[in-house]
Amino acid sequence: MKTSKNLDSIVSLAKRRGFIFQGSEIYGGFVGVYDFGPYGAELANNIRTAWWRAMVQQERNIVGLDSAIVTHPKVWEASGHVGGFADPLVECKECNTRSRADHLLEEVGVFADEKMTTEEINQLFDENRDKIKCPNCGKKNFDVVKHFNLLVKTNLGNFKDDWTKNATYLRGETCQGIYLNFKNVLDSSRVKIPFGIAQIGKAFRNEIAPRQYIFRKREFEQMEMQMFVHPDNEMNEYEKWREKRWQYYLDLGFNKENLKWHEHENLVFYAKAAWDIEYKFPFGFKELEGIHARGNYDLTQHQTFSGKDMSYLDQSTNTKYVPHVVETSVGLDRTFLAVMTEFYDEDELGGEKRTVLRFPKNLAPVKVAVFPLLKNKPDLVNKAEEVYSLVSKHLLTEFDDNGNIGKRYRRQDEIGTPHCVTVDFETLEGDTKDTVTVRDRDTGKQERVMLSNLVSYLTDK
């Protein structure tokens, strides 16, 4: 049976089963903002845990950080965001819909790099005006392309009448908090070059045209690691992390045919290399994670703007230098969508069609579901509740007694639960007393397991 991994199918399942909701839905929604539902929150937590385990727990020279969302305004001047963090905006003269010019060009087969100057992208846009249509009204009457700054202003700590002046900002990326705390981490822990700082946190961008579901949001979450290295070792470290991050997705269970590398064609002036790992989303191959060799630009900029020394003293050689940075950066939301896409499946089991999320067991929101065979038999229900209490101490477990057993299996398949445990009449009496039926999500096969062995059986699985 051919699986239909189109975006509509995934969006429908995500809403129906409580993975993703439109933000502020009861008020008509808020564009570019989404909420994780009960199962989505669990899946997101498991994605965070898998990333943190790979980046911090399994690496001897990487430590974690949780920096503030709001920073001193000068941070974003030093980083270049105030002056140059912008997307090309173009407005339809007929309906006033605002779109990203590079996205409109992309839809007619013309590549436009977001790093292009206003003049360069206007020239491209003018050459293709006869082919570009407004996504809202379909007309071809556009204004000139302008660059629009994506930083989100806030009045936190600013009590002036016009707080847009001397504004503070919600962070546009999480890595700046890592650079700000480079010296603090160095002075308060036992790390030494090369070492990394990892962080997971929210970031905000005033996207002109959020699109493709949760792929491009205005409020999103990043999982980033900055490795501080000796200048001579930057590219060696860079290649090592390219290999590690590629292998990470294979270890999660991704099919390598759905992944590919993409090299940036236009590097920012301070970068030595930038490659993206792209994933085959329902709308095509798009960036999932970026691995960048950033030189010493970031620490040097903060050293210049703050007046604080950001150099590192190598005591073995008695030399000082500003470390170079190798960065890995991936969006939690994009990883979430990639996981939903990768493990979404449709098949037939027992002669019936079903939708199943074949999550790796470490990512599955619910690990085990416990059922009484019938909800109107108190002995079965009581025993099932005992089993639930036993298993839930060790694994995230769901209790379900609603509907027939087949429908309950299908519900659990749709949220990706690896195992369902059923308490039936054989559990209560005879030679099979104190055994339960354990069903496998992927194969549908069932096995009787002693209650005394149930927890170890499930955790081993």
KALIN-V696445 format. One record per pair of residues at least 12 apart in sequence whose C-alpha atoms are under 6 Angstrom apart, sorted by the first residue. I is the first residue (numbers start at 0). GAP is how many residues later the second one is. Records with the same first field share a line. If there is no record, write none. Layout:
BEGIN
I=GAP  GAP
END
This chain:
BEGIN
0=346
2=342  343
5=276
6=275
17=19  20  21
18=17  18  20  21
19=15  16  17
20=13  14
21=12
22=12
31=178  185  186
32=186
38=326
41=323
42=322
45=317
60=134
61=133  134  135
62=134
63=133  134  135
64=134
65=133
66=110
68=102
69=100
72=95
77=223  224
84=64
85=61  62  63  64
86=60  61
87=12  13  58  59
88=12  56  57  58
89=55
90=51  52
91=49  50
92=48  49
98=110
121=23
149=55  56
150=21  54
151=17  18  54
152=15  16
153=14  15
170=32
171=31  32  33
172=30
192=36
193=34  35
194=32  33
195=30  31  32
196=28  29
197=26  27
198=24  25
199=22  23
200=20  21
201=18  19
202=17  18
203=14  15
204=13
205=12
214=119
220=110  111
221=108  109  110
222=106  107  108
223=104  105
224=102  103
225=100  101
226=98  99
227=95  96  97
228=94  95
229=93
230=93
237=88
257=21  22
258=19  20
259=17  18
260=15  16
261=13  14
262=12
270=22  23  24
271=21
272=19  20
273=17  18
274=15  16
275=13  14
276=12
288=40  41
289=38  39
290=36  37
291=34  35
292=33
293=31
294=29  30
295=27  28
342=14  15  16
343=13
354=59
355=57  58
356=57  59
357=58
358=57
363=52
365=30  31  51
366=29  30  50  51
367=29  51  52
368=28  29  30  51
369=29  50  51  52
370=29  30  51
371=12  50  51
372=50  51
374=26
383=39
417=23
418=20  21  22
419=18  19
420=16  17
421=14  15
422=13
433=17
434=14  15  16
435=12  13
END
